[in-house]
Amino acid sequence: MKKNSEGEIRVKVTEHILVPRHEVLAPEEIEEVLKRYNAKIDQFPYILSTDPVVKEIGAKPGDLIKIIRKSATAGETIFFRYVVEE
């Protein structure tokens, strides 16, 4: 844990065992996902730009995030979230 200039303890949430891996998709990757699912970007579930993980990975409103969760039965499962402002 680190302390910031105000003396608050800062924790890197992406390093926590219960937080799945989050990745911001590049524009080319977004196009592939939209074609694959025959969807518009705003049809994906939303995630707020104020979410701690979103802030940490540097995602901005309008980005699409790929979330990779570990699964006991499937190995890994992939989810997508569209970043929106609060």
TIPA-756777 format. One record per residue (C-alpha): residue number from 1; x, y, z. Coordinates in Angstrom, 1 decimal, always signed. Layout:
TIPA-756777
tido num NUM px X py Y pz Z $
...
***
This chain:
TIPA-756777
tido num 1 px +0.0 py +0.0 pz +0.0 $
tido num 2 px +1.2 py +3.5 pz -0.8 $
tido num 3 px +0.3 py +6.8 pz +0.8 $
tido num 4 px -0.5 py +9.8 pz -1.5 $
tido num 5 px +0.4 py +13.4 pz -0.7 $
tido num 6 px -2.6 py +13.8 pz +1.5 $
tido num 7 px -1.5 py +10.8 pz +3.6 $
tido num 8 px -4.4 py +8.6 pz +2.4 $
tido num 9 px -3.6 py +4.9 pz +1.8 $
tido num 10 px -3.8 py +4.0 pz -1.9 $
tido num 11 px -4.4 py +0.5 pz -2.9 $
tido num 12 px -4.0 py -0.8 pz -6.5 $
tido num 13 px -7.4 py -2.5 pz -7.0 $
tido num 14 px -6.3 py -4.3 pz -10.1 $
tido num 15 px -3.8 py -6.3 pz -8.0 $
tido num 16 px -6.6 py -7.7 pz -5.7 $
tido num 17 px -7.2 py -11.4 pz -6.1 $
tido num 18 px -11.0 py -10.9 pz -6.5 $
tido num 19 px -10.7 py -8.2 pz -9.3 $
tido num 20 px -10.7 py -9.8 pz -12.8 $
tido num 21 px -8.4 py -8.5 pz -15.5 $
tido num 22 px -9.7 py -5.5 pz -17.3 $
tido num 23 px -8.4 py -4.2 pz -20.7 $
tido num 24 px -9.3 py -1.2 pz -22.7 $
tido num 25 px -9.9 py -2.2 pz -26.3 $
tido num 26 px -8.2 py -0.5 pz -29.3 $
tido num 27 px -10.6 py +1.0 pz -32.0 $
tido num 28 px -9.8 py -2.0 pz -34.3 $
tido num 29 px -10.7 py -4.4 pz -31.6 $
tido num 30 px -13.9 py -2.6 pz -30.8 $
tido num 31 px -14.9 py -2.9 pz -34.5 $
tido num 32 px -14.3 py -6.7 pz -34.4 $
tido num 33 px -16.4 py -7.1 pz -31.3 $
tido num 34 px -19.3 py -5.0 pz -32.7 $
tido num 35 px -19.2 py -7.1 pz -35.9 $
tido num 36 px -18.9 py -10.4 pz -34.0 $
tido num 37 px -22.0 py -9.6 pz -31.8 $
tido num 38 px -23.8 py -7.6 pz -34.5 $
tido num 39 px -24.3 py -4.9 pz -31.9 $
tido num 40 px -23.9 py -1.1 pz -31.4 $
tido num 41 px -21.4 py +0.0 pz -28.7 $
tido num 42 px -24.2 py +1.4 pz -26.5 $
tido num 43 px -25.9 py -1.9 pz -26.3 $
tido num 44 px -23.2 py -3.4 pz -24.1 $
tido num 45 px -23.7 py -3.1 pz -20.3 $
tido num 46 px -22.4 py +0.1 pz -18.9 $
tido num 47 px -19.6 py +0.8 pz -16.4 $
tido num 48 px -19.1 py +4.2 pz -14.9 $
tido num 49 px -16.0 py +6.2 pz -15.5 $
tido num 50 px -15.8 py +6.7 pz -11.8 $
tido num 51 px -15.3 py +3.0 pz -11.1 $
tido num 52 px -12.0 py +2.4 pz -9.4 $
tido num 53 px -10.7 py -0.1 pz -11.9 $
tido num 54 px -11.8 py +2.2 pz -14.9 $
tido num 55 px -9.8 py +5.0 pz -13.3 $
tido num 56 px -6.8 py +2.8 pz -12.7 $
tido num 57 px -6.6 py +1.5 pz -16.2 $
tido num 58 px -7.1 py +4.9 pz -17.7 $
tido num 59 px -10.3 py +4.2 pz -19.6 $
tido num 60 px -12.4 py +7.2 pz -20.7 $
tido num 61 px -16.2 py +7.5 pz -21.5 $
tido num 62 px -16.8 py +5.9 pz -25.0 $
tido num 63 px -14.2 py +3.2 pz -24.4 $
tido num 64 px -15.1 py -0.5 pz -24.5 $
tido num 65 px -13.5 py -2.6 pz -21.7 $
tido num 66 px -12.9 py -6.4 pz -22.0 $
tido num 67 px -13.1 py -8.2 pz -18.6 $
tido num 68 px -11.6 py -11.6 pz -18.4 $
tido num 69 px -12.8 py -13.6 pz -15.4 $
tido num 70 px -11.5 py -17.0 pz -14.3 $
tido num 71 px -14.1 py -19.7 pz -14.3 $
tido num 72 px -14.0 py -23.1 pz -12.6 $
tido num 73 px -15.9 py -24.7 pz -15.5 $
tido num 74 px -14.9 py -22.7 pz -18.6 $
tido num 75 px -11.4 py -21.7 pz -17.7 $
tido num 76 px -12.0 py -18.1 pz -18.6 $
tido num 77 px -15.1 py -16.1 pz -19.5 $
tido num 78 px -15.1 py -12.7 pz -21.3 $
tido num 79 px -17.4 py -9.8 pz -20.7 $
tido num 80 px -17.5 py -6.4 pz -22.2 $
tido num 81 px -18.5 py -3.1 pz -20.6 $
tido num 82 px -19.1 py +0.3 pz -22.2 $
tido num 83 px -17.6 py +3.2 pz -20.2 $
tido num 84 px -20.1 py +6.1 pz -19.5 $
tido num 85 px -19.9 py +9.2 pz -17.5 $
tido num 86 px -21.7 py +9.3 pz -14.1 $
***
